[in-house]
């Protein structure tokens, strides 16, 4: 005779794994915000920039952003930005910087 499966224990295990994955995702997103220098932005500015990104349908802009992101993860753009530059120039271009950044990345 076969041993019956403990569905409650399996479900609990899956719920725990899902919870751990969600926590890890949140932590990684926070680390990404910090490593890109976007932590210098206010929560409102960062949320607004992300909303614009999510709503953008222009394939050219999205492709340019993807290339820039891939370059960042490959380490070519991963140099730390000094705090004064992040607060002054870097942060100011981020919310509206989505458009100029794609133009600059697409032009190169």
Secondary structure, 3 states (H helix, E strand, C coil): CCCCCCHHHHHHHHHHHHHHHHHHHHHHHHHHHHHHCHHHCCHHHHHHHHHHHHHCCCHHHHHHHHHHHHHHHCCCCCCCCCHHHHHHHHHHHHCCHHHHHHHHHHHC
